[in-house]
Amino acid sequence: MLRLASGGDRAVFVGDLLHSPVQILDPGLNSNACLAPEQAVASRRRILGRAADERELLVPAHFGGAGALEVRRNGAGFALGPWAAAGPARGSSASE
């Protein structure tokens, strides 16, 4: 996992912490790659909570497609926020 901050913008690159968006909705779901299931659940809840509270953009490594998303609190759990597409920022070109 890696955190990045620039000005007021924040992002967290979650690597192997999440394998599916379903794990955001239910952090208690483990994949067969979770070798320490209880620790994996605790880590997901902690990282998702911080991402929601500090408005960090979540950058997954294993979700289909490209991009990042916001995570929001939903009662005691979490919800998927808006997706941000990967690629050059609007108004810029690849040659800049």
C-alpha positions in Angstrom: 0.0 0.0 0.0 1.2 3.5 -0.8 -0.3 6.9 0.1 0.3 10.0 -2.1 -0.5 13.6 -1.3 -0.2 16.7 -3.4 -1.7 19.9 -2.1 -5.2 19.0 -1.0 -5.4 15.9 -3.2 -4.9 12.5 -1.6 -4.7 8.9 -3.0 -4.1 5.5 -1.6 -2.8 2.7 -3.8 -4.2 -0.5 -2.2 -2.3 -3.2 -4.0 -3.5 -6.6 -2.8 -5.7 -5.3 -0.1 -8.8 -5.4 -2.4 -9.5 -7.9 -5.1 -13.1 -6.8 -6.0 -15.3 -3.8 -5.4 -17.6 -6.1 -3.5 -14.9 -6.1 -0.7 -15.6 -2.3 -0.3 -19.3 -3.0 0.3 -18.4 -6.0 2.6 -14.8 -5.8 3.9 -15.4 -9.1 5.7 -15.2 -11.0 2.4 -11.8 -12.5 1.8 -10.4 -14.0 -1.4 -8.4 -17.2 -1.5 -5.2 -14.9 -1.6 -5.8 -13.7 2.0 -3.4 -15.8 4.0 -4.3 -14.2 7.3 -8.1 -13.7 7.0 -8.7 -11.9 10.2 -5.8 -9.5 9.7 -7.0 -8.9 6.1 -10.5 -7.9 7.2 -9.1 -5.6 9.9 -6.7 -4.0 7.4 -9.4 -3.4 4.8 -11.7 -1.8 7.4 -8.9 0.5 8.7 -7.8 1.6 5.2 -11.3 2.0 3.8 -12.2 4.1 6.9 -9.3 6.4 6.5 -9.9 6.7 2.7 -13.6 7.7 3.4 -12.8 10.1 6.3 -9.8 11.8 4.6 -11.3 11.8 1.1 -8.4 9.8 -0.3 -9.0 8.5 -3.9 -8.7 4.7 -3.8 -6.5 3.3 -6.5 -7.1 -0.5 -6.8 -4.6 -2.9 -8.5 -7.0 -5.8 -9.2 -10.3 -4.3 -10.3 -11.3 -4.6 -14.0 -10.7 -1.5 -16.1 -8.6 1.5 -15.2 -9.3 4.3 -12.8 -9.8 5.0 -9.1 -12.8 5.7 -6.9 -13.9 7.5 -3.9 -15.1 5.5 -0.8 -17.9 6.8 1.4 -19.2 5.7 4.7 -22.6 4.1 4.7 -23.7 3.6 8.3 -21.3 1.2 9.8 -20.1 0.1 6.4 -18.8 1.6 3.1 -20.2 2.6 -0.3 -18.7 3.1 -3.7 -18.4 6.8 -4.6 -17.7 8.3 -8.0 -15.1 6.7 -10.3 -12.2 8.8 -11.7 -11.0 7.6 -15.0 -7.3 7.1 -15.5 -5.5 9.1 -18.2 -4.5 12.7 -18.9 -6.4 15.4 -17.0 -9.0 17.2 -19.0 -7.6 20.1 -20.9 -4.1 18.6 -21.1 -2.6 16.6 -23.9 -0.3 13.6 -23.8 2.6 15.7 -25.2 2.6 18.2 -22.2 
